[in-house]
Amino acid sequence: MESPPPASHVVKTKSGVIMGVLSVPAVYGAAAQLAGYLGPTSFVSVLGEGDGANELVTATDESTAASSVPAWWVKRATEVVGHLVEFPTLKQLILELYGLSQAAVIAAPFVLNALSQMQDTYHAYQLDQGETEMPALVATVLDNTRRRFSVPPTADGAHFHRLYTGSRLRLEILAVVYALAGRASQFGLGQPKNKLLSSHFARRMLAASDTALETCRYLSPVNDLTLWVLHENLLLSTLVLGHSSSVTWHRLGELATCIFELGLHRDSDERSDLPNFLLESRRRLFAAVYQLDKSIATFLGRPPRISWRHSDCRLPLDISDEALTGSRELAQKSVTAEGWSCHAVYQRSAWIRLRFLTSTFREEILELSLTKSSENRDEQLRDVSRRSRQTWDSVPSHLRYTEDCWNTHQPISVKVMLIVSYLAFLYNEFLVQRLLALGEYSAALVDVSSTILSTVLTFGRQQEWAVDIHRDFIWTLLLYGFPSASVLLRALQTHASRNQLPSIYPRGILVRHLSVFISHLESMAGPGTANHAFFSRATRVFSRIMDEFLAPEAVPATDTSPVDSVADLDVSLFSDFEGVGLLDTMDFASVLDQVLY
């Protein structure tokens, strides 16, 4: 395998255009010398502004950092830029994604305006007629990328895209576009609707995004565009490689590290050097990544990377994406003192705010579950539960899920966000009650499990006629239905002799809900369906446990599967869950955009 040459290596290429442009002095390869955000305990914190603090951390002088980009990186950049020949497909996918998704984090104008400029580039370099002009475009992109990306304080959101497109086109925005298009293809958008082609396309886009990111690390210091790339690349990685893959975990760590390096976790009025729209965009990204961090940490049972106790980033305002390109004063007039919109509207920033709030309590639960138990842990857990409920009740009513939402004319994407946000809130309570119960089945644990399962099954009834949310339902069933159903099965089995459960829900209703849950599993276990073996086994396990306490005399006393008791359900079943690659397949991964993340 070819190895990167030393930095002193001189570019040798047939393209005189590239050679000429890349000989221009610029800051690159010196990205590691930039200190980035330095906090109150840093080695320069004792020096005030004007006392020479900045001189201690200044990067290499631009006037002396002259060299050529090594051929290794020219080759990599050429591979990345080369995918622009597919621009019509990329544009179609991203337009469809932003037209449907309620979960996009990068504000629409910053992406869609960039697409418009990139289309001009596509035609200007005649990429629709071949690649004869590609060397010149590669030279321009490389020259732009190795120049430090800075946003003037006077910049406005309406023209922000001009700093990274057109004559200033950079590798970072290409990587963002590729990652977005790759995700869109996984959601069944664009043409053709062939799963194998979609999978291949997504993998190519991930590889292109990876290559661009690797090249940017060498050429340019971390900037806001870098964070966009890392975030979108991470989401695409979860779809292609699986959220439990090592690559995904390390990408999350890199994203958290770069967030700290740029100081997104710190938010104060002193940051007057940045335009307001960029500050607001940063708040959205921080809140979204914070929530993503807690979701992955919960699923993998690992410590989160980003701690709220070390952050003071404000919540993003509940304003439209388009408001970031307009007047700050108008935007602030459209929200309440708490930052919520004055009107009952559904916009991406509202979901980011809501899911962030839920995740702050998830962080507390994770900390209490992953650290050594203390004498007052139960009291702390109950306090988390109380405050979580209070926060949920304070959220604008139109953002709180009720079954009535299915009778409205809201887009299906809004309804999905309503129900998964509610399930995330309920799951916090589920985790609290599990920690409090210590292996027992308290009334509170059974009740919240029943509510979760009932909500999941309500979702299931909708997917019978709304085909678009079938995949979302499958993941919801797995993420929330399995844990809650497992608790209910165990509780029913434990209390079978008493024929009474410590719950406000009648035993008959719980049995009926579990029966419907099992029927959903059975329908997914049909021949020819994805992960047939997994769902067949899951159906057998749940059905046998149901039979044990409903009709024990009918259960044959013969050798059974290794998983024949409810106590083994979680570990063994979900071991198989990972073993067959369920989380890593396209059918299930495609719903992570809204359901898990």
Rosetta blueprint (number, residue, H / E / L):
1 M L
2 E L
3 S L
4 P L
5 P L
6 P L
7 A L
8 S L
9 H L
10 V L
11 V L
12 K L
13 T L
14 K L
15 S L
16 G H
17 V H
18 I H
19 M H
20 G H
21 V H
22 L H
23 S L
24 V L
25 P L
26 A L
27 V L
28 Y L
29 G L
30 A L
31 A H
32 A H
33 Q H
34 L L
35 A L
36 G L
37 Y L
38 L L
39 G L
40 P L
41 T L
42 S L
43 F L
44 V L
45 S L
46 V L
47 L L
48 G L
49 E L
50 G L
51 D L
52 G L
53 A H
54 N H
55 E H
56 L H
57 V L
58 T L
59 A L
60 T L
61 D L
62 E L
63 S L
64 T L
65 A L
66 A L
67 S L
68 S L
69 V L
70 P L
71 A H
72 W H
73 W H
74 V H
75 K H
76 R H
77 A H
78 T H
79 E H
80 V H
81 V H
82 G H
83 H H
84 L H
85 V H
86 E H
87 F H
88 P H
89 T H
90 L H
91 K H
92 Q H
93 L H
94 I H
95 L H
96 E H
97 L H
98 Y H
99 G H
100 L H
101 S L
102 Q L
103 A L
104 A L
105 V L
106 I L
107 A L
108 A H
109 P H
110 F H
111 V H
112 L H
113 N H
114 A H
115 L H
116 S H
117 Q H
118 M H
119 Q H
120 D H
121 T H
122 Y H
123 H H
124 A H
125 Y L
126 Q L
127 L L
128 D L
129 Q L
130 G L
131 E L
132 T L
133 E L
134 M H
135 P H
136 A H
137 L H
138 V H
139 A H
140 T H
141 V H
142 L H
143 D H
144 N H
145 T H
146 R L
147 R L
148 R L
149 F L
150 S L
151 V L
152 P L
153 P L
154 T L
155 A L
156 D L
157 G H
158 A H
159 H H
160 F H
161 H H
162 R H
163 L H
164 Y L
165 T L
166 G H
167 S H
168 R H
169 L L
170 R L
171 L H
172 E H
173 I H
174 L H
175 A H
176 V H
177 V H
178 Y H
179 A H
180 L H
181 A H
182 G H
183 R H
184 A H
185 S H
186 Q H
187 F L
188 G L
189 L L
190 G L
191 Q L
192 P L
193 K L
194 N L
195 K H
196 L H
197 L H
198 S H
199 S H
200 H H
201 F H
202 A H
203 R H
204 R H
205 M H
206 L H
207 A H
208 A H
209 S H
210 D H
211 T H
212 A H
213 L H
214 E H
215 T H
216 C H
217 R H
218 Y H
219 L H
220 S L
221 P L
222 V L
223 N L
224 D H
225 L H
226 T H
227 L H
228 W H
229 V H
230 L H
231 H H
232 E H
233 N H
234 L H
235 L H
236 L H
237 S H
238 T H
239 L H
240 V H
241 L L
242 G L
243 H L
244 S L
245 S L
246 S H
247 V H
248 T H
249 W H
250 H H
251 R H
252 L H
253 G H
254 E H
255 L H
256 A H
257 T H
258 C H
259 I H
260 F H
261 E H
262 L H
263 G L
264 L L
265 H L
266 R L
267 D L
268 S L
269 D L
270 E L
271 R L
272 S L
273 D L
274 L L
275 P L
276 N H
277 F H
278 L H
279 L H
280 E H
281 S H
282 R H
283 R H
284 R H
285 L H
286 F H
287 A H
288 A H
289 V H
290 Y H
291 Q H
292 L H
293 D H
294 K H
295 S H
296 I H
297 A H
298 T H
299 F H
300 L H
301 G L
302 R L
303 P L
304 P L
305 R L
306 I L
307 S L
308 W H
309 R H
310 H H
311 S L
312 D L
313 C L
314 R L
315 L L
316 P L
317 L L
318 D L
319 I L
320 S L
321 D H
322 E H
323 A H
324 L H
325 T H
326 G L
327 S L
328 R H
329 E H
330 L H
331 A H
332 Q H
333 K H
334 S L
335 V E
336 T L
337 A L
338 E L
339 G L
340 W L
341 S E
342 C L
343 H L
344 A L
345 V L
346 Y L
347 Q L
348 R H
349 S H
350 A H
351 W H
352 I H
353 R H
354 L H
355 R H
356 F H
357 L H
358 T H
359 S H
360 T H
361 F H
362 R H
363 E H
364 E H
365 I H
366 L H
367 E H
368 L H
369 S H
370 L H
371 T L
372 K L
373 S L
374 S L
375 E L
376 N L
377 R H
378 D H
379 E H
380 Q H
381 L H
382 R H
383 D H
384 V H
385 S H
386 R H
387 R H
388 S H
389 R H
390 Q H
391 T H
392 W H
393 D H
394 S H
395 V L
396 P L
397 S H
398 H H
399 L H
400 R L
401 Y L
402 T L
403 E H
404 D H
405 C H
406 W H
407 N H
408 T L
409 H L
410 Q L
411 P L
412 I H
413 S H
414 V H
415 K H
416 V H
417 M H
418 L H
419 I H
420 V H
421 S H
422 Y H
423 L H
424 A H
425 F H
426 L H
427 Y H
428 N H
429 E H
430 F H
431 L H
432 V H
433 Q H
434 R H
435 L H
436 L H
437 A H
438 L L
439 G L
440 E L
441 Y L
442 S L
443 A H
444 A H
445 L H
446 V H
447 D H
448 V H
449 S H
450 S H
451 T H
452 I H
453 L H
454 S H
455 T H
456 V H
457 L H
458 T H
459 F H
460 G H
461 R H
462 Q H
463 Q H
464 E L
465 W L
466 A L
467 V H
468 D H
469 I H
470 H H
471 R H
472 D H
473 F H
474 I H
475 W H
476 T H
477 L H
478 L H
479 L H
480 Y H
481 G H
482 F H
483 P H
484 S H
485 A H
486 S H
487 V H
488 L H
489 L H
490 R H
491 A H
492 L H
493 Q H
494 T H
495 H L
496 A L
497 S L
498 R L
499 N L
500 Q L
501 L L
502 P L
503 S L
504 I L
505 Y L
506 P L
507 R H
508 G H
509 I H
510 L H
511 V H
512 R H
513 H H
514 L H
515 S H
516 V H
517 F H
518 I H
519 S H
520 H H
521 L H
522 E H
523 S H
524 M H
525 A L
526 G L
527 P L
528 G L
529 T L
530 A L
531 N L
532 H H
533 A H
534 F H
535 F H
536 S H
537 R H
538 A H
539 T H
540 R H
541 V H
542 F H
543 S H
544 R H
545 I H
546 M H
547 D H
548 E H
549 F H
550 L H
551 A L
552 P H
553 E H
554 A H
555 V L
556 P L
557 A L
558 T L
559 D L
560 T L
561 S L
562 P L
563 V L
564 D L
565 S L
566 V H
567 A H
568 D H
569 L H
570 D H
571 V H
572 S H
573 L H
574 F H
575 S H
576 D H
577 F H
578 E H
579 G H
580 V L
581 G L
582 L H
583 L H
584 D H
585 T L
586 M H
587 D H
588 F H
589 A H
590 S L
591 V L
592 L L
593 D L
594 Q L
595 V L
596 L L
597 Y L
